[in-house]
Amino acid sequence: YNNTTIHKWFEDQTKKTPDNIALKFLSTELTYRQLNNRANQLAHCLVSDFNVQPEELIALCLENNEYILICIL
């Protein structure tokens, strides 16, 4: 994992342990699979609804919650 990106590492970890808890925030718990699915849903929405292109940078402005990690991924 020395020269890999965080999203590549996360995809690999999701394949290995899809049902392990990946995120705990207050009363929210998400498995690697759930977190990966939500991140992919957001990515598809950005592409289809807002025409965001691969490798295009976008800004994040969020409160401290579980959505931060979804957006980063």
C-alpha positions as a Markdown table, in Angstrom:
| # | Residue | x | y | z |
|---|---|---|---|---|
| 1 | Tyr | 0.0 | 0.0 | 0.0 |
| 2 | Asn | 3.0 | 2.4 | -0.2 |
| 3 | Asn | 2.0 | 3.9 | -3.6 |
| 4 | Thr | -1.7 | 3.5 | -3.6 |
| 5 | Thr | -4.5 | 6.0 | -3.2 |
| 6 | Ile | -7.0 | 6.0 | -0.3 |
| 7 | His | -9.9 | 5.0 | -2.5 |
| 8 | Lys | -8.0 | 2.1 | -4.0 |
| 9 | Trp | -7.0 | 0.9 | -0.5 |
| 10 | Phe | -10.6 | 1.3 | 0.6 |
| 11 | Glu | -11.9 | -0.7 | -2.4 |
| 12 | Asp | -9.4 | -3.5 | -1.6 |
| 13 | Gln | -10.4 | -3.5 | 2.1 |
| 14 | Thr | -14.1 | -3.6 | 1.1 |
| 15 | Lys | -13.5 | -6.7 | -1.0 |
| 16 | Lys | -11.7 | -8.4 | 1.9 |
| 17 | Thr | -14.0 | -7.5 | 4.8 |
| 18 | Pro | -17.3 | -6.1 | 3.3 |
| 19 | Asp | -19.3 | -6.7 | 6.5 |
| 20 | Asn | -16.8 | -5.3 | 9.0 |
| 21 | Ile | -17.6 | -2.0 | 10.6 |
| 22 | Ala | -15.7 | 0.8 | 8.7 |
| 23 | Leu | -17.3 | 3.8 | 10.3 |
| 24 | Lys | -18.7 | 4.7 | 13.7 |
| 25 | Phe | -20.0 | 8.2 | 14.3 |
| 26 | Leu | -22.3 | 8.8 | 17.3 |
| 27 | Ser | -25.1 | 6.2 | 16.8 |
| 28 | Thr | -24.3 | 5.6 | 13.2 |
| 29 | Glu | -22.4 | 2.4 | 12.1 |
| 30 | Leu | -21.6 | 1.6 | 8.5 |
| 31 | Thr | -19.9 | -1.5 | 7.1 |
| 32 | Tyr | -17.3 | -1.3 | 4.4 |
| 33 | Arg | -19.9 | -2.4 | 1.9 |
| 34 | Gln | -22.4 | 0.2 | 3.0 |
| 35 | Leu | -19.8 | 3.0 | 3.0 |
| 36 | Asn | -18.5 | 2.0 | -0.4 |
| 37 | Asn | -22.1 | 1.8 | -1.8 |
| 38 | Arg | -22.9 | 5.3 | -0.5 |
| 39 | Ala | -19.6 | 6.8 | -1.8 |
| 40 | Asn | -20.3 | 5.2 | -5.2 |
| 41 | Gln | -23.9 | 6.5 | -5.2 |
| 42 | Leu | -22.5 | 10.0 | -4.5 |
| 43 | Ala | -19.9 | 9.7 | -7.3 |
| 44 | His | -22.5 | 8.6 | -9.8 |
| 45 | Cys | -24.8 | 11.4 | -8.8 |
| 46 | Leu | -22.0 | 13.9 | -9.3 |
| 47 | Val | -21.2 | 12.6 | -12.7 |
| 48 | Ser | -24.8 | 12.2 | -14.0 |
| 49 | Asp | -26.4 | 15.2 | -12.4 |
| 50 | Phe | -23.6 | 17.7 | -12.2 |
| 51 | Asn | -21.3 | 16.6 | -15.0 |
| 52 | Val | -18.3 | 16.2 | -12.7 |
| 53 | Gln | -15.5 | 14.5 | -14.7 |
| 54 | Pro | -13.0 | 11.9 | -13.3 |
| 55 | Glu | -10.0 | 13.6 | -11.6 |
| 56 | Glu | -11.9 | 16.9 | -11.4 |
| 57 | Leu | -11.6 | 18.6 | -8.0 |
| 58 | Ile | -14.7 | 19.7 | -6.1 |
| 59 | Ala | -15.0 | 21.5 | -2.8 |
| 60 | Leu | -16.5 | 20.0 | 0.3 |
| 61 | Cys | -18.3 | 22.1 | 2.9 |
| 62 | Leu | -19.9 | 19.8 | 5.6 |
| 63 | Glu | -20.6 | 19.7 | 9.3 |
| 64 | Asn | -18.8 | 17.1 | 11.3 |
| 65 | Asn | -20.7 | 13.9 | 10.5 |
| 66 | Glu | -20.5 | 10.5 | 8.7 |
| 67 | Tyr | -21.0 | 12.2 | 5.3 |
| 68 | Ile | -17.5 | 13.6 | 5.4 |
| 69 | Leu | -15.9 | 10.2 | 4.8 |
| 70 | Ile | -18.5 | 9.3 | 2.1 |
| 71 | Cys | -17.6 | 12.5 | 0.3 |
| 72 | Ile | -13.8 | 12.0 | 0.6 |
| 73 | Leu | -14.1 | 8.5 | -0.8 |
